[in-house]
Amino acid sequence: MRIRHWLYAASVSVGVLAACWVAADRTATSLVGDKLAQSVDAGQMLADRVADGMVHAINTDLAMVRAIPSTLAEVDLLRDVLRPASGGAAPADVVERANEFLRSAQGYFGVDRVWVIDLHGICVAASNFRDAPSPIGQSVAGMPYVTQALLGARFERYAAGWEHEAPGLYFSVPVYRDGTLIGVVMTKIGLARLRHWVGSGESFIVDGNGVVIMANDPRFENRFMLDGKLGTLSDAERLALYQRHDFARMPISTFKQAPGRANAWVSQELLERMSAFDEFRKPFVIASRPSSSNGLIVYAVEGVDAWEALTRQHAKDLALCFLLYLGGVVIVVLAGWTYWRERVQHREARQSNEALRAANHQLAFEASYDELTGSLTRRYFFHRFERLLENTQRKNEPMSLIVADLDHFKSINDTYGHAIGDQVLCRFVLVCSSTLRGDDLIGRIGGEEFAILLPGASERDALRVADRIRERCKRESLEGSEPPLRFSASFGITEWQEEDSPTSMIERADMALYRAKRAGRDRCWVF
């Protein structure tokens, strides 16, 4: 009977406590919920105004800059530098006058650089021709802001450029003489001139790939937005545009937790409108706007300033209502709530530790193996390379290195698509793995470039291995491609020599690979 009474008392107490808590929470929420919604609306309105102002500033500042390269493309002097009407190369005095003209145009228009590029992607005239080293004669054929203009298209986009740590907005237009494309005129305006675009709050600007190119807080520059296109770019494309491969994520996420307690009192509608930004404890609202034609997207970030005050007010109102409803049992309720909180936090901490361990294992695996092909990553391959080289030096045993590169891989991507190109990479690694021994290593050290390390193998052994792989590649055929796709590879081979390092062996193998390509590809070359 006593047990039954205790159970009944416990059930009643729990019911009373739950009912009082729900009533107190609803009362407190009704008092502060409307104020929070008003604060969110005010922050959103301010963010919208700031974003609109940023877009207006961008469009206003760049209205004239867009016309500069088009205007310069009609100047006969610059056409004479690219292709004189009389034919042949431009005389030195014409080049000198063109350089001085561009230097004057740079100052007149208020831009940072003006270049003239020929059809081979070589800079033939520049406003900064007096710089050391001079841009004259430099090749920029691989830069997207040149290649698009050489195809007859205009380019207006952010890029890091070929000058070290000199990012900016590039504007390129093709130059014609008598209807024939003869080169490109390109202007650049550096980001230092445009810092006023992000002079408010936590505002920032991203390019068409989702990379932050300018931010009020410089810590966020060169980070990427999760919804951007950066992940679709190859390493070569990233390097051409940004002079780097790796980018950190922009610290923006859904706002989930309020300081000190679960924010169940906030409606789901308001939670979806708020975001967590960096390490700030308060929520933010974010407004984004695309600019007119250059692919830039501006983000204005404004804090919900009333958040902390409303959070404290909600907690205060909740406590007062709770005391009012519960009266004499408040101590028991607080003790139970404290105990529940400790249990929840302990469980969350345990789950977080388990998730962290799993994430660490996953990160270690991803750092060691290429996600696409299953071969070793560049960093992990060189780590194993150094260990095996130390062992080889200690035992004075032979060891050989093969560097392989798929022939015409860009053409495969262009013709069949990147999905088939990825299959080719995977099939190549599969062929290599089925040919190599258990102690041999294969790593992906570039886009379509692989390195194979053969411990205990002489130069002649490595040549036989490379030739077997080469012959097997030629017999492979990928299903799903039309017409049927066959591929080949070129191989550079070198053997360990005394006092060698991984870098020196890679350099020799690369030179052998270069010679194999120069000799016609689909062959092996020993250095």
Salt bridges, closest charged atoms under 4 A:
ASP25 OD1 - HIS314 NE2 3.71
ASP41 OD1 - ARG273 NH2 2.71
ASP48 OD1 - ARG289 NH2 3.29
ASP52 OD1 - ARG289 NE 2.82
ASP61 OD2 - HIS196 NE2 2.66
GLU74 OE1 - ARG79 NH2 2.85
ASP76 OD1 - ARG79 NH1 3.34
ASP80 OD1 - ARG177 NH2 2.65
GLU100 OE1 - ARG103 NH2 3.21
GLU100 OE2 - ARG130 NH2 2.98
ASP112 OD2 - ARG193 NE 2.90
ASP131 OD2 - ARG113 NH2 3.78
GLU156 OE2 - ARG66 NE 2.66
GLU163 OE2 - ARG113 NE 3.16
GLU163 OE1 - LYS188 NZ 3.50
GLU165 OE2 - HIS164 NE2 3.32
ASP217 OD2 - ARG219 NH2 2.86
GLU221 OE2 - ARG195 NH1 2.68
ASP278 OD2 - ARG219 NH2 3.12
ASP305 OD1 - LYS282 NZ 3.32
ASP370 OD2 - ARG444 NH1 3.15
GLU386 OE1 - ARG387 NH1 3.93
ASP405 OD2 - LYS517 NZ 3.00
ASP414 OD2 - LYS410 NZ 2.84
ASP440 OD1 - ARG437 NH2 2.68
ASP461 OD1 - ARG464 NH2 2.34
ASP467 OD1 - ARG470 NH2 2.89
GLU471 OE2 - ARG470 NH2 2.88
GLU476 OE1 - ARG427 NH1 2.81
ASP500 OD2 - ARG508 NH2 2.63
ASP522 OD1 - ARG470 NH1 3.37
ASP522 OD2 - LYS474 NZ 3.50
